[in-house]
């Protein structure tokens, strides 16, 4: 399916990044890492990318598209 607008392509790319970061956060969530003496899940380092891309999609394309 060809895309007619550049914004359609950027929406698909941003949605792909969002989906990939959510999957990565869930897969890496069970891994533990010790940082400065504190044991944390590796998923907390990946999840901000999901939040950031969701926020970008909402700001650029609007709330109706993001839902």
QUITA-V199006 format. One record per pair of residues at least 24 apart in sequence whose ideal C-beta (glycine too) atoms are under 10 Angstrom apart, sorted by sequence separation. I is the first residue (numbers start at 0). J is the second residue. D is the distance in Angstrom with one decimal. If there is no record, write none. Layout:
i=I j=J d=D
i=I j=J d=D
This chain:
i=21 j=45 d=8.7
i=24 j=48 d=8.1
i=25 j=49 d=9.9
i=20 j=45 d=5.8
i=21 j=46 d=8.0
i=23 j=48 d=8.2
i=24 j=49 d=6.2
i=19 j=45 d=9.4
i=20 j=46 d=7.2
i=23 j=49 d=8.6
i=24 j=50 d=9.9
i=20 j=47 d=8.5
i=21 j=48 d=9.0
i=22 j=49 d=9.3
i=20 j=48 d=4.1
i=21 j=49 d=4.9
i=19 j=48 d=8.6
i=20 j=49 d=4.2
i=21 j=50 d=9.9
i=19 j=49 d=8.8
i=20 j=50 d=8.7
i=17 j=48 d=8.2
i=18 j=49 d=8.6
i=20 j=51 d=8.5
i=21 j=52 d=9.3
i=16 j=48 d=7.1
i=17 j=49 d=5.8
i=20 j=52 d=6.6
i=21 j=53 d=9.2
i=16 j=49 d=8.5
i=17 j=50 d=9.2
i=19 j=52 d=9.3
i=20 j=53 d=9.4
i=17 j=51 d=9.0
i=18 j=52 d=9.1
i=16 j=51 d=9.0
i=17 j=52 d=4.2
i=16 j=52 d=4.9
i=17 j=53 d=5.8
i=15 j=52 d=9.2
i=16 j=53 d=9.9
i=17 j=54 d=10.0
i=13 j=51 d=10.0
i=14 j=52 d=8.1
i=17 j=55 d=8.9
i=13 j=52 d=5.4
i=14 j=53 d=9.6
i=16 j=55 d=9.0
i=17 j=56 d=6.9
i=12 j=52 d=9.5
i=13 j=53 d=8.9
i=16 j=56 d=9.5
i=13 j=55 d=6.1
i=14 j=56 d=7.1
i=13 j=56 d=5.2
i=9 j=55 d=9.5
i=10 j=56 d=7.0
i=13 j=59 d=8.0
i=14 j=60 d=9.9
i=9 j=56 d=9.4
i=13 j=60 d=8.5
i=17 j=65 d=9.8
i=10 j=59 d=8.2
i=9 j=59 d=7.7
i=10 j=60 d=6.0
i=14 j=64 d=9.9
i=9 j=60 d=8.8
i=14 j=65 d=9.7
i=6 j=59 d=7.9
i=6 j=60 d=7.4
i=10 j=64 d=7.2
i=10 j=65 d=9.8
i=6 j=64 d=9.8
